């Protein structure tokens, strides 16, 4: 997709929802003196940031989620994901509604766990804008670059416990009711934090859950046997050899068998 096409799409979104977007941004404006035209430019910039960021990162996270599910020896985990999304409708044109996507707690936990172990951006840095001091007493001078490894943080025992290297979606669910439980942004840094929190975080989760649910509803997904799964570190984390999978279409009987097996 060309930049021109993306820009035209962003313009169309702004045009059709301009009243809502302008109202939202004006309410959040604390500086004053900003015109509606300025906000239109900012809206386009923000939307393009979200679109371009999600293009690679969601694909990478979804691939890592498949690998995580494959590496897990616990069949119940895969059943939980299926239980989130499978219904008794054999209509192949099923489109999941936003309220259905929102209820897919285990699927969101599985995706979050994949992002914890394989963050789309493995390394990031910030620049100190004025002299400051870390809580441990480290002195930071203006202009200092602070580098932090998101990939390493997701595998640090002091942060995530002794099972930090295990793929365990259950760590994201409340034991009382099984609902998804988010972690502080400075613990789970895959979406950044504070004023730099990813603009498209909620949309990213929605998009990943929608795609995953739509595929798993219709197909069995299996990673090709002996396919090498290795990360490739770059500005964003890719799979060095891609991810080869086989898809086997589910028929109505297969879906019903799956539903019954989950209920047992």
Backbone bond lengths (Angstrom), bond angles and torsions (degrees), N, CA, C in turn:
res aa  C-N    CA-C-N  psi(-1)  N-CA   C-N-CA  omega(-1)  CA-C   N-CA-C  phi
1 X - - - 1.458 - - 1.526 109.14 -
2 X 1.335 118.23 130.25 1.458 121.89 -177.55 1.523 110.76 -77.02
3 X 1.352 115.33 158.38 1.456 120.89 177.01 1.522 110.38 -60.23
4 X 1.351 115.86 -36.50 1.455 120.43 179.51 1.524 111.18 -60.75
5 X 1.348 116.51 -43.19 1.464 120.53 -179.61 1.528 110.71 -65.40
6 X 1.329 116.42 -41.12 1.464 120.48 178.63 1.520 109.93 -63.80
7 X 1.341 116.18 -43.14 1.454 120.96 -179.25 1.525 110.78 -63.77
8 X 1.326 116.58 -39.99 1.466 120.31 178.59 1.523 110.84 -65.32
9 X 1.338 115.59 -38.56 1.471 119.60 178.06 1.528 110.04 -63.98
10 X 1.345 116.42 -43.84 1.461 120.53 178.75 1.527 111.05 -60.78
11 X 1.328 116.19 -41.97 1.462 120.72 178.32 1.524 110.83 -61.01
12 X 1.334 116.29 -39.18 1.462 120.92 -179.39 1.524 110.82 -67.16
13 X 1.346 116.30 -41.69 1.467 120.65 177.60 1.522 110.21 -60.71
14 X 1.333 115.88 -45.79 1.464 120.40 -179.15 1.518 111.18 -63.85
15 X 1.327 115.81 -39.94 1.462 120.55 -178.10 1.528 111.08 -63.61
16 X 1.333 115.72 -44.60 1.469 119.96 -175.15 1.525 112.41 -77.05
17 X 1.339 116.66 -23.80 1.467 118.71 -178.29 1.531 111.51 -123.33
18 X 1.318 115.01 25.61 1.460 120.11 -172.97 1.531 112.23 -59.63
19 X 1.315 116.49 -41.79 1.461 119.61 -176.72 1.527 111.12 -61.07
20 X 1.339 116.25 -45.17 1.462 120.35 -179.36 1.523 110.93 -66.83
21 X 1.347 116.24 -46.16 1.456 120.90 -177.02 1.521 112.05 -64.23
22 X 1.323 117.01 -43.91 1.459 120.61 -179.67 1.516 110.29 -63.80
23 X 1.331 116.35 -42.89 1.459 120.96 179.04 1.524 110.91 -59.50
24 X 1.343 115.74 -43.78 1.463 120.61 -178.94 1.526 110.78 -64.14
25 X 1.338 116.82 -46.20 1.451 120.30 -177.00 1.525 112.20 -70.76
26 X 1.336 116.85 -35.97 1.460 119.68 178.04 1.518 110.82 -65.23
27 X 1.338 116.45 -37.11 1.461 120.50 178.16 1.520 111.74 -66.16
28 X 1.345 115.52 -30.04 1.465 119.80 -179.26 1.527 112.69 -89.26
29 X 1.332 117.02 -3.58 1.460 120.69 -176.59 1.521 109.90 -83.22
30 X 1.305 116.24 118.69 1.461 120.17 -179.15 1.523 111.67 -107.39
31 X 1.353 116.98 -7.55 1.452 119.89 -174.95 1.515 113.27 -85.56
32 X 1.332 117.92 -27.80 1.456 121.57 -178.96 1.517 111.57 77.33
33 X 1.313 115.35 162.38 1.453 120.87 175.26 1.516 114.97 72.10
34 X 1.339 117.96 18.09 1.455 121.40 -179.47 1.519 108.87 -102.42
35 X 1.303 116.84 127.97 1.459 121.60 -177.06 1.508 111.45 -86.91
36 X 1.340 114.48 168.15 1.460 119.92 178.04 1.522 110.80 -64.11
37 X 1.341 116.80 -34.92 1.464 120.81 178.20 1.520 110.54 -63.11
38 X 1.345 115.41 -41.50 1.468 119.42 177.23 1.518 110.52 -59.62
39 X 1.334 115.84 -40.94 1.457 119.42 -179.23 1.520 111.37 -67.61
40 X 1.337 117.29 -36.24 1.460 120.00 178.30 1.528 110.14 -60.97
41 X 1.316 116.10 -42.54 1.467 120.37 177.92 1.532 110.38 -63.73
42 X 1.347 115.56 -42.11 1.465 119.24 179.75 1.522 111.02 -65.42
43 X 1.331 116.33 -39.04 1.465 120.03 179.48 1.527 110.65 -60.99
44 X 1.342 115.86 -45.10 1.460 119.49 179.91 1.524 110.67 -62.99
45 X 1.317 115.63 -41.25 1.463 120.23 179.30 1.524 111.19 -63.40
46 X 1.352 115.99 -44.63 1.460 120.31 -179.72 1.525 111.64 -64.90
47 X 1.337 116.00 -42.86 1.462 119.74 -179.87 1.524 111.52 -63.58
48 X 1.320 116.73 -42.61 1.464 119.95 178.74 1.521 110.91 -63.87
49 X 1.338 116.34 -37.49 1.463 120.02 177.10 1.520 110.53 -59.76
50 X 1.336 115.97 -44.97 1.465 120.69 179.83 1.521 110.93 -64.57
51 X 1.354 117.11 -49.29 1.460 120.64 -176.64 1.523 111.75 -60.26
52 X 1.330 116.82 -48.29 1.460 120.83 -175.77 1.522 111.11 -69.37
53 X 1.335 115.82 -34.39 1.458 118.83 178.85 1.517 111.82 -69.66
54 X 1.333 116.77 -39.43 1.464 120.23 -176.51 1.516 112.39 -73.10
55 X 1.325 117.55 -27.22 1.466 120.92 -174.11 1.526 112.00 -53.62
56 X 1.330 117.51 -49.61 1.467 121.44 -178.77 1.514 112.29 -88.11
57 X 1.332 116.35 -44.36 1.449 120.09 -170.07 1.516 113.12 -65.50
58 X 1.337 118.24 -39.59 1.457 119.85 179.68 1.521 111.51 -67.42
59 X 1.336 116.92 -38.67 1.461 120.17 177.74 1.507 111.36 -63.09
60 X 1.328 116.23 -41.56 1.459 119.99 179.83 1.524 110.61 -65.91
61 X 1.329 116.52 -45.17 1.461 120.07 -179.53 1.517 111.41 -62.60
62 X 1.341 117.04 -40.16 1.458 120.59 -179.88 1.524 110.81 -64.76
63 X 1.333 117.71 -41.29 1.469 120.84 177.24 1.516 110.63 -62.17
64 X 1.335 116.73 -42.98 1.458 120.32 -179.96 1.524 111.51 -65.41
65 X 1.328 116.64 -32.41 1.455 120.48 177.91 1.519 110.26 -64.39
66 X 1.338 117.52 -41.16 1.465 121.74 178.49 1.523 110.15 -63.38
67 X 1.333 116.42 -43.40 1.462 120.59 179.47 1.521 110.16 -64.22
68 X 1.339 116.50 -41.15 1.460 119.58 179.69 1.507 111.87 -62.29
69 X 1.325 116.63 -42.90 1.468 120.79 178.80 1.524 110.55 -64.02
70 X 1.330 116.82 -37.33 1.461 120.20 179.44 1.518 111.00 -67.97
71 X 1.351 116.32 -38.65 1.455 119.89 -175.62 1.520 112.48 -74.88
72 X 1.334 116.68 -18.10 1.453 120.23 179.56 1.523 110.40 -75.97
73 X 1.341 115.79 132.71 1.463 120.17 179.62 1.521 111.36 -88.00
74 X 1.320 117.43 -4.70 1.449 121.76 -176.29 1.523 110.31 -89.79
75 X 1.333 116.73 105.17 1.473 121.49 -178.17 1.518 111.36 -61.05
76 X 1.354 116.61 -31.42 1.450 120.21 -177.70 1.525 111.88 -61.37
77 X 1.340 116.56 -29.70 1.464 119.10 -179.49 1.510 110.27 -64.81
78 X 1.322 116.09 -45.41 1.455 119.25 179.73 1.528 110.15 -65.87
79 X 1.336 116.42 -34.87 1.458 120.24 177.80 1.523 110.98 -64.85
80 X 1.356 116.25 -38.46 1.455 120.74 178.17 1.522 110.57 -60.22
81 X 1.334 116.91 -44.44 1.461 120.33 179.28 1.520 109.92 -61.12
82 X 1.327 116.37 -45.46 1.461 120.49 179.03 1.523 110.85 -63.57
83 X 1.327 116.44 -39.57 1.458 121.30 -178.85 1.521 110.94 -63.37
84 X 1.329 116.32 -30.22 1.454 120.64 176.71 1.519 111.96 -60.80
85 X 1.328 117.15 -34.98 1.460 119.60 -164.60 1.515 116.09 -121.02
86 X 1.336 118.10 -20.01 1.462 119.34 -175.61 1.522 110.63 -77.90
87 X 1.324 115.85 132.77 1.461 119.55 171.54 1.522 108.33 -127.87
88 X 1.299 116.12 -179.21 1.464 119.78 -171.39 1.527 112.48 -93.66
89 X 1.308 117.05 20.65 1.461 121.05 -178.79 1.524 109.76 -95.35
90 X 1.332 116.57 124.63 1.469 120.36 -177.55 1.530 111.20 -91.96
91 X 1.322 116.45 6.24 1.459 120.54 -179.69 1.518 109.51 -72.55
92 X 1.327 117.06 117.87 1.458 121.17 -176.39 1.520 112.44 -73.38
93 X 1.335 116.66 -4.69 1.465 119.50 179.62 1.525 111.59 -98.39
94 X 1.321 117.30 14.14 1.464 121.09 -179.38 1.524 110.40 -56.31
95 X 1.313 116.22 130.36 1.462 122.05 173.89 1.521 107.12 -121.67
96 X 1.313 117.05 121.29 1.454 120.61 -177.21 1.522 111.32 -69.64
97 X 1.319 115.22 137.43 1.455 121.73 -179.31 1.524 110.12 -85.55
98 X 1.338 117.09 155.74 1.471 120.28 -179.77 1.522 113.41 -53.15
99 X 1.344 116.75 -40.51 1.465 119.30 -179.10 1.524 111.83 -67.62
100 X 1.349 117.15 -28.39 1.467 120.69 176.43 1.529 110.17 -74.08
101 X 1.331 115.68 -42.15 1.462 120.01 178.16 1.527 110.23 -60.22
102 X 1.318 116.44 -41.11 1.464 121.71 -177.51 1.526 111.83 -61.16
103 X 1.335 117.64 -30.52 1.461 121.53 -176.61 1.531 113.42 -83.34
104 X 1.327 118.05 -3.44 1.466 121.41 -176.05 1.521 110.62 -82.33
105 X 1.321 116.15 69.45 1.462 121.81 -174.75 1.525 113.22 -65.11
106 X 1.322 116.48 -43.74 1.470 117.88 -177.25 1.524 110.96 -68.16
107 X 1.315 116.83 -36.66 1.452 120.06 178.29 1.523 110.27 -63.62
108 X 1.333 116.78 -40.62 1.471 119.41 177.67 1.525 110.67 -66.26
109 X 1.330 116.80 -35.70 1.465 120.41 177.09 1.530 110.71 -64.98
110 X 1.336 116.40 -40.57 1.464 120.57 179.63 1.530 110.93 -64.51
111 X 1.317 116.64 -40.35 1.462 121.03 178.78 1.529 111.16 -68.83
112 X 1.323 116.78 -40.25 1.467 120.75 178.84 1.519 111.11 -64.10
113 X 1.316 115.93 -38.90 1.463 119.81 179.06 1.521 111.00 -66.89
114 X 1.341 116.49 -36.90 1.460 119.91 176.24 1.523 110.56 -64.62
115 X 1.322 116.89 -40.04 1.462 121.22 179.31 1.525 111.72 -70.48
116 X 1.318 117.37 -30.35 1.468 120.48 176.92 1.525 110.52 -64.21
117 X 1.331 116.08 -44.80 1.467 120.99 -177.32 1.526 112.31 -82.91
118 X 1.322 116.83 -31.84 1.470 121.16 -178.36 1.532 110.00 -132.15
119 X 1.335 117.04 71.26 1.466 119.53 -178.84 1.526 111.40 -63.48
120 X 1.317 116.58 142.23 1.462 120.69 -178.77 1.524 111.78 -60.66
121 X 1.342 116.54 -35.45 1.466 121.96 175.03 1.526 106.63 -113.41
122 X 1.337 119.02 103.25 1.467 121.58 -172.56 1.525 115.39 -75.92
123 X 1.347 116.48 -20.82 1.467 120.82 -175.48 1.521 108.61 -142.98
124 X 1.324 116.15 137.85 1.463 119.12 179.45 1.529 109.19 -143.25
125 X 1.315 116.20 166.87 1.459 119.58 178.01 1.524 110.08 -146.94
126 X 1.322 114.63 157.18 1.456 121.88 176.30 1.534 108.20 -129.67
127 X 1.326 115.00 157.11 1.460 119.93 176.61 1.520 109.83 -114.29
128 X 1.312 116.76 132.69 1.458 122.44 -178.90 1.527 109.10 -73.01
129 X 1.324 116.48 123.54 1.465 120.19 -177.01 1.530 112.26 -90.02
130 X 1.316 116.65 -18.36 1.469 121.11 174.46 1.522 108.94 -155.54
131 X 1.320 116.89 155.24 1.466 120.97 -177.70 1.523 110.57 -51.17
132 X 1.320 115.13 139.02 1.461 119.78 -177.44 1.526 108.76 -152.96
133 X 1.325 116.59 172.95 1.460 122.38 178.48 1.520 108.87 -135.08
134 X 1.345 116.91 128.96 1.459 121.35 175.30 1.530 109.89 -68.38
135 X 1.332 117.79 157.56 1.469 120.56 177.75 1.529 113.93 -55.01
136 X 1.353 117.39 -28.04 1.472 119.45 -179.65 1.522 112.48 -85.08
137 X 1.347 117.21 3.58 1.457 120.61 177.97 1.515 114.99 98.62
138 X 1.329 118.15 -5.19 1.461 121.34 178.83 1.527 110.21 -64.36
139 X 1.333 115.48 126.99 1.461 120.85 -178.63 1.534 109.75 -87.53
140 X 1.302 115.87 130.70 1.460 122.10 179.45 1.522 109.58 -116.74
141 X 1.321 116.11 123.25 1.449 121.25 178.08 1.528 110.67 -93.92
142 X 1.305 116.03 151.28 1.458 121.32 177.62 1.528 110.35 -53.27
143 X 1.355 115.75 133.10 1.459 120.73 179.99 1.521 114.13 93.22
144 X 1.346 116.72 -8.53 1.474 120.30 179.20 1.522 110.77 -67.33
145 X 1.314 117.04 138.12 1.463 122.09 175.55 1.531 108.42 -93.16
146 X 1.308 116.48 125.54 1.470 122.23 176.99 1.523 107.70 -108.75
147 X 1.318 116.00 115.46 1.466 121.42 -178.75 1.520 109.92 -103.14
148 X 1.318 116.66 134.95 1.471 119.51 175.89 1.528 109.02 -133.84
149 X 1.334 115.37 140.06 1.460 121.80 -176.05 1.528 109.63 -98.05
150 X 1.316 115.96 102.00 1.464 121.26 -178.94 1.524 110.42 -62.89
151 X 1.338 116.12 -37.84 1.473 121.03 179.59 1.529 110.17 -60.25
152 X 1.324 116.96 -45.68 1.470 121.19 -178.58 1.522 111.67 -70.42
153 X 1.327 116.23 -37.82 1.463 119.81 -179.62 1.518 111.45 -61.22
154 X 1.339 116.32 -35.34 1.462 120.22 179.78 1.511 113.02 -71.02
155 X 1.328 117.43 -11.50 1.468 122.43 -179.31 1.525 111.70 -120.40
156 X 1.324 116.41 22.75 1.463 121.85 -178.63 1.525 110.10 -96.13
157 X 1.317 115.53 123.22 1.467 121.17 -176.57 1.516 111.99 -61.24
158 X 1.333 117.23 -37.69 1.459 120.69 -178.37 1.526 111.84 -63.76
159 X 1.328 116.82 -23.11 1.472 121.16 -178.87 1.524 111.76 -96.00
160 X 1.355 116.46 -43.48 1.460 120.39 -171.12 1.531 114.20 -114.28
161 X 1.318 118.05 -0.06 1.461 119.76 178.08 1.518 113.33 92.95
162 X 1.328 115.65 177.72 1.465 121.25 -175.07 1.525 113.05 -65.77
163 X 1.313 117.40 -23.21 1.468 120.13 179.41 1.530 111.34 -94.38
164 X 1.325 116.62 25.12 1.469 121.28 -173.78 1.527 113.46 -61.21
165 X 1.322 118.66 -23.85 1.461 120.82 -179.28 1.527 112.75 -92.80
166 X 1.322 116.39 -2.67 1.462 120.85 -179.63 1.529 110.51 -90.37
167 X 1.335 114.57 142.18 1.461 120.13 174.29 1.527 107.20 -80.92
168 X 1.333 116.86 108.51 1.460 120.92 -171.25 1.536 109.84 -142.22
169 X 1.331 117.21 85.30 1.477 120.10 -179.08 1.522 113.51 -57.77
170 X 1.337 116.30 -25.46 1.466 119.69 -177.24 1.526 112.95 -60.87
171 X 1.320 117.52 -21.18 1.463 119.24 -179.50 1.536 111.33 -65.82
172 X 1.334 116.06 -16.36 1.465 120.48 -178.70 1.527 112.59 -96.83
173 X 1.319 117.42 3.09 1.464 120.61 -176.10 1.523 111.24 -113.58
174 X 1.317 115.61 140.27 1.461 120.11 176.22 1.520 109.52 -69.74
175 X 1.307 117.17 133.34 1.467 120.85 -178.57 1.522 111.78 -67.68
176 X 1.323 116.99 -24.06 1.463 120.40 -176.14 1.525 113.24 -73.70
177 X 1.345 116.91 -39.34 1.462 119.00 -175.18 1.523 114.44 -137.68
178 X 1.339 117.90 1.31 1.458 120.52 177.58 1.511 115.16 74.20
179 X 1.335 117.89 10.56 1.459 121.36 179.25 1.532 110.55 -79.62
180 X 1.339 115.18 152.11 1.459 120.28 -179.80 1.528 110.57 -64.14
181 X 1.317 115.88 138.10 1.457 121.79 -178.75 1.527 108.48 -127.63
182 X 1.319 116.80 111.77 1.460 120.65 -177.76 1.521 110.89 -73.74
183 X 1.326 114.85 158.75 1.458 121.47 178.20 1.526 108.83 -108.67
184 X 1.344 117.57 157.10 1.475 119.95 177.90 1.521 111.26 -56.23
185 X 1.332 116.57 143.93 1.463 121.65 -176.42 1.521 112.97 -61.10
186 X 1.339 117.58 -26.63 1.458 119.20 -179.04 1.532 112.37 -89.86
187 X 1.337 115.44 0.82 1.466 120.61 169.97 1.520 108.88 -100.93
188 X 1.319 115.82 -48.78 1.464 122.62 176.17 1.519 106.61 -103.01
189 X 1.331 116.40 95.18 1.464 121.46 -168.39 1.528 113.79 -97.45
190 X 1.323 118.17 13.17 1.463 120.57 -177.66 1.527 112.64 -59.81
191 X 1.341 117.20 -25.69 1.462 121.40 179.98 1.527 111.71 -111.50
192 X 1.337 116.20 18.33 1.454 121.11 -178.55 1.528 109.36 66.96
193 X 1.326 118.23 -167.89 1.451 119.88 -178.12 1.518 112.11 -160.99
194 X 1.322 115.98 173.19 1.451 120.84 179.04 1.523 112.20 60.67
195 X 1.347 117.53 -142.79 1.472 120.33 -179.35 1.519 113.20 -66.67
196 X 1.348 117.27 -12.59 1.461 121.04 179.49 1.523 112.40 -102.03
197 X 1.331 116.93 14.70 1.461 120.49 177.90 1.525 109.43 -56.77
198 X 1.321 116.83 135.58 1.464 122.65 -176.82 1.524 111.17 -53.12
199 X 1.334 116.24 125.87 1.464 121.35 179.92 1.528 111.94 -61.76
200 X 1.321 115.65 -31.64 1.462 119.21 -174.05 1.524 114.61 -101.43
201 X 1.334 118.24 19.57 1.468 120.40 -175.70 1.523 112.71 -54.82
202 X 1.319 116.73 -54.70 1.468 119.88 -177.41 1.524 111.32 -63.54
203 X 1.341 115.90 -41.01 1.454 119.39 179.35 1.522 110.74 -66.80
204 X 1.344 116.42 -35.09 1.466 120.70 178.80 1.525 110.50 -62.24
205 X 1.331 116.65 -45.95 1.468 120.29 178.14 1.530 110.30 -62.33
206 X 1.324 115.70 -43.44 1.466 119.11 179.97 1.526 110.53 -60.57
207 X 1.323 116.07 -45.43 1.458 120.75 -177.73 1.531 111.13 -64.56
208 X 1.332 116.82 -45.08 1.472 120.33 -179.64 1.523 111.22 -64.35
209 X 1.318 116.91 -43.34 1.457 120.64 -179.47 1.526 111.06 -66.32
210 X 1.320 116.10 -39.68 1.462 120.06 179.67 1.527 110.61 -62.68
211 X 1.336 116.66 -47.07 1.467 120.54 -179.31 1.525 110.75 -65.24
212 X 1.343 116.71 -47.24 1.467 120.40 -178.89 1.524 111.00 -60.88
213 X 1.334 116.52 -46.04 1.463 120.49 -179.27 1.521 111.54 -62.68
214 X 1.321 116.52 -41.68 1.462 120.81 -178.32 1.520 111.72 -64.76
215 X 1.328 116.36 -36.64 1.470 120.42 179.72 1.525 110.98 -75.14
216 X 1.337 116.96 -48.98 1.468 120.26 -176.31 1.523 111.26 -66.78
217 X 1.328 117.15 -29.39 1.457 120.72 176.48 1.522 110.94 -61.33
218 X 1.317 117.08 -33.49 1.463 121.81 -173.13 1.525 114.62 -104.06
219 X 1.338 117.48 -23.41 1.467 119.66 -171.60 1.531 113.09 -136.52
220 X 1.333 114.98 152.83 1.455 122.53 160.37 1.523 105.58 -83.21
221 X 1.320 117.62 132.64 1.463 121.38 179.58 1.525 108.59 -116.60
222 X 1.334 116.51 122.43 1.461 121.01 179.72 1.520 109.72 -131.14
223 X 1.339 115.41 133.48 1.459 119.95 176.09 1.523 108.36 -70.88
224 X 1.337 116.90 136.24 1.465 121.63 -179.78 1.528 109.98 -58.30
225 X 1.307 115.88 132.77 1.467 121.14 -178.10 1.527 111.22 -59.94
226 X 1.325 114.87 136.79 1.472 123.74 178.88 1.533 113.09 68.74
227 X 1.324 117.27 8.84 1.463 118.60 176.82 1.528 108.90 -71.14
228 X 1.350 118.49 125.61 1.466 120.60 -177.79 1.527 111.11 -70.87
229 X 1.325 115.63 125.60 1.458 121.21 179.23 1.525 108.05 -111.23
230 X 1.318 116.45 103.22 1.457 122.01 -178.03 1.526 109.65 -135.24
231 X 1.337 116.56 136.59 1.464 118.43 176.90 1.523 111.32 -77.13
232 X 1.310 115.48 150.68 1.460 121.39 174.60 1.522 107.14 -120.28
233 X 1.332 115.36 112.31 1.447 119.83 -176.71 1.524 111.23 -78.70
234 X 1.326 115.55 127.66 1.458 122.24 176.15 1.529 105.43 -151.44
235 X 1.318 116.90 -158.96 1.458 119.06 175.90 1.526 109.42 -56.10
236 X 1.336 116.11 -40.98 1.458 122.14 169.35 1.523 107.60 -121.45
237 X 1.329 116.71 154.91 1.457 120.86 -175.34 1.526 111.13 -86.87
238 X 1.309 115.62 121.75 1.456 121.69 178.39 1.524 109.87 -111.16
239 X 1.323 115.84 168.92 1.453 120.60 170.31 1.522 107.68 -90.60
240 X 1.320 115.79 124.11 1.457 121.74 -172.98 1.522 112.42 -56.16
241 X 1.323 116.30 -39.06 1.467 120.86 -177.88 1.527 111.89 -114.17
242 X 1.323 116.30 18.71 1.454 119.31 -176.32 1.523 110.21 69.08
243 X 1.298 117.60 -170.44 1.463 121.57 178.46 1.525 109.03 -131.99
244 X 1.326 115.42 107.41 1.467 120.30 -179.72 1.525 109.43 -92.59
245 X 1.313 115.81 127.52 1.459 120.82 179.85 1.521 109.74 -134.31
246 X 1.318 115.05 162.19 1.462 120.79 171.87 1.526 107.69 -112.05
247 X 1.323 116.14 143.60 1.452 122.18 178.55 1.517 109.51 -115.61
248 X 1.318 115.80 129.37 1.462 120.72 176.24 1.525 107.99 -121.37
249 X 1.313 116.33 118.94 1.463 120.43 -174.54 1.528 111.35 -65.63
250 X 1.307 116.01 137.15 1.460 122.05 175.76 1.534 108.77 -85.46
251 X 1.327 116.61 133.97 1.458 118.80 170.96 1.529 108.25 -98.98
252 X 1.317 116.30 178.02 1.461 119.55 -175.72 1.526 111.16 -60.67
253 X 1.337 117.04 -42.95 1.463 120.84 -178.97 1.528 110.40 -62.07
254 X 1.324 115.76 -39.17 1.463 120.29 -179.72 1.522 110.79 -66.30
255 X 1.327 115.93 -40.36 1.461 119.58 178.46 1.523 110.79 -65.04
256 X 1.333 116.07 -41.44 1.444 120.26 -179.82 1.531 111.16 -66.41
257 X 1.332 116.09 -39.28 1.479 120.59 177.51 1.518 110.24 -61.44
258 X 1.321 116.07 -40.62 1.465 121.02 179.38 1.520 110.17 -64.65
259 X 1.316 117.07 -45.31 1.468 121.21 178.72 1.522 111.13 -58.92
260 X 1.347 116.25 -43.47 1.461 120.73 179.86 1.522 111.88 -65.50
261 X 1.355 116.21 -38.83 1.465 119.92 -179.08 1.521 111.02 -66.55
262 X 1.338 116.36 -33.31 1.463 120.48 177.92 1.516 111.00 -70.98
263 X 1.320 115.43 -34.02 1.458 119.23 -177.84 1.526 113.10 -75.84
264 X 1.372 116.96 -18.47 1.459 119.04 -178.13 1.523 112.49 -72.16
